[in-house]
Amino acid sequence: MEKLSDSKIKSLKPKEKPYKVNDGEGLIIEVKPTGRKIFRIRYRFEGKEKTYTIGNYSVYSLREAREITQ
């Protein structure tokens, strides 16, 4: 799997429905139809998949989001 980069994130265009792009180790970026890009972390708790929202790409850099996942 190819890791995300700032240029790749900036090139992600909104679609009709929200979609997600993986960075690895549970970090994903979700692109909304409005163009908003949100960092999220996927994890498992008691056997169920959960999602934690870090925040908007405009607020958190890719490096900051990766540091939070560590």
N, C-alpha and C positions, 0 to 999 in steps of 0.2 A: 504494500500500500504506500502511495506517495504522500509524504507529509505536506501539510499546507504551508504556504508562504504568504507574505503580505501581498505580493503581486497577484497570486492566485485568488486570495480572498477578495481583493478589489475588483477582479475580473468576473466574479460570480454575479450573474444577472438574475433579477427576480423572474419567477415563472407564475403561472396561473395559481398554482398551489404551493404551499411551503415545502421546502426540501432540505435535506441535511447532507453535509459533506464531512467525512471522518478525517481526523488528524492522526488518530492512534491513541492507545491507552485510555480510551473512553472520552476523549475530547472531541466534540463535534461543533460545527458552526451551522446554524439553521438560518436559511434565507427565506424571508417572508415575501409575499406578493408585493408589499409596499417598498421592498428593497432593504428593509431593516435586516441587519445581520447580528445574530445572537450566539454567544458562546454558551455551550451546555456541556455537562459531564454526565455520561451514562455510567451507572454502577449497579451492582446487585446487593440487595439487602433482604435477608431471610428468603433467598431463592427467587425474589421478584425483581424485575428490572425497574430501576428508578432513574429519574433525571433531575439534576441540580442545575439551575440557571446561574451562570457567572455574571453575565451582563452583555451589553451591546459592544460590538466591535469598535464603535466610535469612542467608547469609554475605556475599554481594556485592549491592550495590544496583544498580539499573538504570544509574545514572550511571557507577558503577565498571566495570560490564561493557562499556558503550559506550566508555569510555576505553581499555580493554584492546584493543578491536578497532581502534583508531586506529593 
